[in-house]
Amino acid sequence: MYDVITVGSALKDIFVDTGLKEIKKGKRKLIAYPSGYKIIVKRINFSIGGGGTNTAVGFSRMGLKTAYLGKIGKEDSSKEILELLKKEKVEFIGKQVEGICGHSVILDSYEHNRTILTFKGPSDDLKFDEIDLKKLKTRWIYLASAQGETLKTQKKIVEFAKKQNIKIAFNPSEYEVKLGIEGLKGILNKTDVLILNKEEAEMLSRRNKIKEIFESLNKVGVKIICITNGAEEINAFYEREIFKIKPRKVKVVDATGAGDAFASGFLSGLIKKNNIELAMKIGLKNSQSVLREHGSKNRLLYWREI
């Protein structure tokens, strides 16, 4: 019996520190590269990323018995993913296929914001009939960002989970929230914990006030909702009560994986302590630790550090 099974992507991340300053254009900031030029970058780093593995490692370090369910290739990068999961005491219960795993290229700016170029590969092609349902013995299933066949599979996993009294945590990305509440209703109406950033929450609910966002999502059936907002106030909702916490300022080295770190810390806090305010503090502490270093897993905290 696992405490948590995560379902989502497993990627090889390539971090490229461009050192280029951002250009402001209207409300957007751009990292611009001249066409036809060769650009010398300051440094390059490699690590394993993807929402599924990031959170799996996060839960494991929090002392929870964890498994990762996803689809990867069989080449060297996929072997690195399996080696990392084994090292972090996360069991792989997914599917391996011929070909390469997904990859992301993270382009970092002088201001330490980033643009991510992502090739999801097999991560977005997990089919429900490729899952060994006998291995889905867990207290919680955490659904990370997914598209395509994997998103369809996540909806079927939710149906299966509810019949088995397994709780659901859901952390969709911009790709999914664009579908709106109706498009994700099959998951949302069975979700126990929903974690979003403010932009995603506004996009999903078609509201911009925190109270209205909470009411809209709670009406669908979501029990606990947590909304992060970068360096601004974090808000959570449970049983018509709103909880708030203000982050302290930290020096940001790389923002990649900070959302996953918050999510794994927040849910771990709920599972282990059943206290929303404490869970928010744990999630915040975990995400701020990750912000201080390159890579989505390098500074994920252990429970003893929390």
C-alpha positions in Angstrom: 0.0 0.0 0.0 1.4 3.4 -1.1 0.7 6.7 0.5 0.9 8.5 -2.8 1.1 7.5 -6.5 1.9 10.4 -8.9 0.7 10.4 -12.5 2.4 12.8 -14.9 5.5 13.5 -17.0 9.1 12.3 -16.7 11.6 14.5 -18.6 15.2 15.1 -19.1 15.8 18.8 -18.4 18.5 20.9 -20.1 19.1 24.2 -18.3 20.7 26.9 -20.5 21.8 30.1 -18.7 21.7 32.6 -21.6 22.6 35.7 -19.5 20.4 37.8 -21.9 18.3 40.6 -20.4 14.5 40.5 -21.0 12.8 43.0 -23.3 9.5 44.4 -22.3 6.8 44.4 -25.0 3.4 45.6 -23.7 2.4 43.5 -20.6 4.8 40.7 -21.6 8.5 40.3 -21.1 10.5 38.5 -23.8 13.8 36.7 -24.0 14.8 37.5 -27.6 17.5 35.8 -29.8 18.6 37.3 -33.1 17.9 35.0 -36.0 21.0 33.5 -37.8 23.4 34.1 -35.0 25.5 31.8 -32.8 25.0 32.7 -29.1 27.5 31.8 -26.5 25.7 30.8 -23.3 27.1 31.2 -19.7 26.5 27.6 -18.5 24.5 24.4 -19.2 23.2 21.9 -16.7 21.3 18.6 -16.9 18.7 17.1 -14.5 15.6 14.9 -14.4 12.3 16.9 -14.4 8.7 16.6 -15.2 5.8 17.1 -12.8 5.3 13.4 -12.2 8.8 12.7 -11.1 9.3 16.0 -9.4 6.4 15.5 -7.0 7.2 11.8 -6.6 10.6 12.7 -5.2 9.1 15.5 -3.1 6.6 13.1 -1.5 9.3 10.4 -0.9 11.6 12.9 0.8 8.6 13.9 3.0 8.6 10.3 4.3 5.7 9.0 2.3 5.7 5.7 0.5 5.6 6.7 -3.1 5.2 5.3 -6.6 5.4 7.0 -10.0 3.1 6.0 -12.8 4.1 7.3 -16.3 5.4 6.4 -19.7 9.1 6.7 -20.6 11.5 5.4 -23.3 14.3 2.9 -23.2 17.4 5.0 -24.1 20.0 6.5 -21.8 17.9 9.4 -20.5 15.1 7.1 -19.6 17.6 4.9 -17.7 18.7 8.0 -15.8 15.1 8.6 -14.8 14.8 5.0 -13.4 18.1 5.3 -11.6 17.0 8.6 -10.0 13.6 7.1 -8.9 15.4 4.1 -7.4 17.9 6.3 -5.5 15.0 8.4 -4.2 13.0 5.3 -3.0 10.2 5.9 -5.5 8.8 2.8 -7.2 8.3 2.9 -11.0 4.9 1.3 -11.8 4.6 2.7 -15.3 5.4 1.7 -18.9 8.6 1.6 -21.0 8.5 1.8 -24.8 11.0 2.0 -27.5 12.3 5.5 -28.3 13.4 8.5 -26.2 11.8 10.1 -23.2 10.5 13.6 -23.1 12.9 16.5 -22.9 12.7 20.2 -21.9 15.1 23.0 -22.7 14.9 25.7 -20.0 16.2 29.1 -21.3 17.1 31.3 -18.3 17.3 35.1 -18.6 19.5 37.6 -16.7 16.6 38.3 -14.4 16.2 34.5 -13.7 12.9 34.1 -15.4 12.7 31.3 -17.9 11.1 30.1 -21.2 10.7 26.3 -21.5 10.7 24.4 -24.7 9.1 21.0 -24.0 8.9 17.8 -26.0 6.7 15.5 -23.9 7.3 12.4 -26.0 5.7 9.2 -24.4 4.8 11.1 -21.3 1.5 12.3 -22.9 0.8 8.9 -24.4 0.0 6.7 -21.4 -3.0 4.5 -22.2 -5.3 3.2 -19.5 -5.0 -0.4 -20.6 -1.2 -0.1 -20.1 -1.7 0.3 -16.4 -1.5 -2.7 -14.0 -4.6 -1.8 -11.8 -3.4 -4.2 -9.1 -0.6 -1.8 -8.4 -2.9 1.1 -7.7 -3.1 0.4 -4.0 -2.7 3.7 -2.4 -4.2 6.3 -0.1 -3.8 9.2 -2.6 -3.3 9.7 -6.3 -1.7 12.9 -7.4 -2.4 14.0 -10.9 0.3 16.3 -12.4 0.1 18.2 -15.7 -0.9 16.0 -18.7 -2.2 16.2 -22.3 -3.4 13.9 -25.0 -3.8 10.3 -24.2 -2.5 10.7 -20.7 -5.1 13.2 -19.7 -7.8 10.8 -21.0 -6.2 8.1 -18.8 -6.1 10.4 -15.8 -9.9 10.8 -16.1 -10.3 7.0 -16.1 -7.9 6.7 -13.2 -10.1 9.1 -11.2 -13.2 6.9 -11.9 -11.3 3.8 -10.7 -9.8 5.6 -7.7 -13.2 6.8 -6.4 -14.5 3.2 -6.5 -11.5 2.2 -4.3 -11.9 5.1 -1.9 -8.6 6.6 -3.0 -8.3 10.4 -2.6 -7.4 12.6 -5.5 -5.1 15.6 -5.6 -5.0 17.5 -8.9 -2.4 20.1 -10.1 -3.3 20.9 -13.7 -1.2 23.2 -16.0 -2.2 26.0 -18.4 -2.8 23.3 -21.1 -5.5 21.7 -19.1 -7.2 24.7 -17.5 -7.8 26.2 -20.9 -10.4 23.4 -21.2 -12.4 25.2 -18.5 -14.5 23.7 -15.7 -16.7 21.7 -18.1 -13.8 20.2 -19.9 -12.2 19.0 -16.6 -15.5 18.3 -14.8 -14.8 14.5 -14.8 -11.8 15.1 -12.6 -12.8 18.2 -10.7 -16.0 16.8 -9.3 -14.0 14.0 -7.7 -11.0 16.0 -6.6 -10.2 16.3 -2.9 -7.3 18.8 -3.2 -6.8 21.2 -6.1 -3.6 23.2 -6.4 -3.2 26.0 -9.0 -1.4 29.3 -9.5 -3.5 32.4 -9.7 -3.3 32.7 -13.5 -4.4 29.1 -13.9 -7.2 29.6 -11.3 -8.6 32.6 -13.2 -8.4 30.8 -16.5 -10.2 27.7 -15.2 -12.9 29.5 -13.2 -13.4 32.5 -15.6 -13.2 34.7 -12.4 -10.6 37.1 -11.1 -11.5 37.6 -7.4 -10.2 35.0 -5.0 -13.5 34.5 -3.2 -15.4 34.0 -6.5 -12.7 31.6 -7.8 -13.1 29.5 -4.6 -16.9 29.5 -4.7 -16.9 28.5 -8.4 -14.5 25.6 -8.0 -16.1 24.4 -4.7 -19.5 24.3 -6.4 -18.1 21.7 -8.8 -17.2 19.5 -5.9 -13.6 20.3 -5.0 -13.1 20.2 -1.3 -9.7 21.9 -0.6 -8.3 24.5 -3.0 -4.9 26.2 -2.8 -3.9 29.1 -5.0 -0.3 30.3 -5.2 0.7 33.6 -6.7 4.5 33.8 -7.1 6.0 36.1 -4.4 2.5 37.3 -3.5 0.0 36.0 -0.9 -1.0 32.3 -1.0 -4.7 31.5 -0.4 -6.4 28.2 0.5 -10.1 27.3 0.9 -11.8 24.6 3.0 -15.4 24.5 4.3 -16.1 28.1 3.4 -13.0 29.4 5.3 -10.1 31.1 3.5 -6.6 30.7 4.8 -3.7 33.1 3.9 0.0 33.1 4.1 2.5 35.7 2.8 5.9 34.5 1.4 9.1 36.0 2.5 11.4 37.4 -0.2 14.1 35.0 -1.3 16.9 35.2 -3.9 15.7 33.3 -7.0 18.3 31.3 -8.9 15.9 29.2 -10.9 12.1 28.9 -10.7 11.8 25.6 -12.4 10.0 23.0 -10.3 9.0 25.5 -7.5 5.3 24.8 -8.2 5.8 21.1 -7.9 7.8 21.6 -4.7 4.9 23.6 -3.2 2.4 21.0 -4.3 4.3 18.0 -2.9 5.0 19.9 0.4 1.4 21.1 0.8 -0.2 17.7 0.2 2.4 16.0 2.4 1.5 18.4 5.2 -2.2 17.6 4.8 -1.5 13.8 4.8 0.8 13.9 7.8 -0.6 16.6 9.9 -4.2 17.3 8.6 -3.7 21.0 9.1 -4.2 23.4 6.1 -2.2 26.3 7.5 0.7 24.1 8.5 0.5 22.5 5.1 0.7 25.9 3.4 3.9 26.7 5.4 5.5 23.3 4.5 4.7 23.8 0.8 6.1 27.4 0.9 9.3 26.3 2.7 9.8 23.5 0.1 9.2 25.8 -2.9 11.5 28.5 -1.6 14.3 26.0 -1.1 14.0 24.9 -4.7 14.0 28.5 -5.9 17.5 28.9 -4.5 19.3 26.4 -6.8 19.2 25.2 -10.4 17.1 22.0 -11.0 13.7 21.0 -10.0 14.8 18.4 -7.4 18.2 19.4 -6.1 16.9 21.4 -3.1 13.7 19.5 -2.4 13.6 19.2 1.4 13.4 16.1 3.6 10.8 15.9 6.3 13.5 16.2 9.0 14.6 19.5 7.4 11.0 20.8 7.4 
